[in-house]
Amino acid sequence: MASNNEVLHGEVLVLHLYIDSSGFVFNYTGKLSKTIILTEVPSLEYAFKPLKGFFKPLRVSPPIGEGGVSVIPTYVLKVDGSSRVWELKPVKFSGEYRIEVGATKDVVSKLYEAFKSSRGVLTRLRFENSLIKYVVNDVEVVRPEVNVSNKVFVKTVSPALLPSPLTPTQHVRRFTTSPGVMLYVPLAIANGMYTHNVHNAVKALTTLESCLAEHYATKQRTIFINYDNRREPALLANAKYMLIKNECRDQINEVLYAARVFGIGASRASGFGSIEIPKLKA
């Protein structure tokens, strides 16, 4: 388990890859990112195993294409007369993408060394029913810059699965940009709390809701993704928050740093909950 100090010094590994798929990909592509990572560093398989009720200091993004948009299959609701049918829109890869991994410094270092040695090498793997070819063009490690002002923006890069802080189960999800829901998991990780208990959850909610308030310009929508042939709802958001108390600035800075590195919500190691923090326009 990472210490609080290790978490605050978490880093983001950025992989720049060429990816090509022989056919369409129908499953959630966060799983493809995880497959590529474990192909290169199989010794990290333990870090990706699900552990119920544990907030992992680990995040993986789906492949991210042009415009910073995750390339993922989604469902679209088709209306034909009186019939309403969900249609899955698969994706196909052909070009340059990036994959981000947010983790503690030791994990990022291990990944960096492995991918650095693989630069320029063509690798083939089977994902679902498609042959995937990829080449690592470059790899870098970044420490995100987060400086809280009176306004904060949080934009999802991959869909988020937000559990209820008071009932942390995948069966109860929230679809809101309320700071207490949106930022509960990164606050817990930033404070070195890796397992859920109601007392800590109430404290976290009180802190977040008394420090931040969502702005009316906040936008959100629910999308439906395919995960192992299950149609799952998930949240996309472009949230704007107002800092209510100036004395909260340092703590919120730590929470947002943890959110940028480790993501928000649940299943972050499977490609959910990646965010970016857009800089305020001058």
C-alpha positions, 0 to 999 in steps of 0.5 A: 500500500502506498503511503500518503507521501507517495500518493502526493508524489504520484506521477503520470506516464504518457505513452505515445503509440501507433495503434492499428486494429484489423477489425472493429473493437466492441468492448470497452477500450480501457481493457485494451490499454490494460492489455498493452500495459500487461503485455509489456510489464506482466509483473504488474498484473497484481496491481490490476486485480480487483479488490472490493472496497479498496481505492487503488492509487492507480489509473489507466486511460483508454487510448486517447485520440485527436482532441483529447477524446477517448476512443471507446465504443458507445451505445446509441438509441435508435428510434424507428417508428414505435421501436426503440433499439440500442445500437452499439457503435464499435471503434477501429484504430488506425493512427497515433494515440496516447495512453496515460497511467497515473500511479505511485512513483515506483510503479511509473518508474517500472513502466517507464523503463519497460516502455522505453526499451520497447520504443520502435518495436512492432508488437502484435496481440489479440484483443477480443476478435481483432488483431492489434498492432502497436508501436511505442513512439515515445514515453514520458513522465509528467507531474501535472501542474495544479494551481487552485484559484477561485475557479476550478475546471474538471473535465472527464477524459474517459467516462466516470463511474461514481459510487455513492460515498455513503454506499460504495457499491457498483450497484449504487451510482451517482450521476452528478457533478456535486464535489462531494461525489465527484472528488470523494475518491481522490480526496480519500487517496490524497489523505491515505485512506484506501478503504471505505468507512462511513465516518471518513466518508462523512468527513470527506463530504463535509470538507468538499461541500464546504470548500467547493460549489458547482457553477451554473456553467457546469455541463454533464451527460450520461453515456452508455458503454459496452463492458463485457457485453453489458450496457453500462451507464457512465458520466461525462462532465465538464465541471466548473467549481467555485472555491468557497473558502480561501483556507481550503485552497491547499487541501483542494490543490492536493485533492485535484492533484490526486484526481488528475493523477489517479482519476475519479470514481471507481474502476480507474484501473480499467480505464474509467475516471480519467480527467484533465484540469483545463487552465483558466483563460487569461 
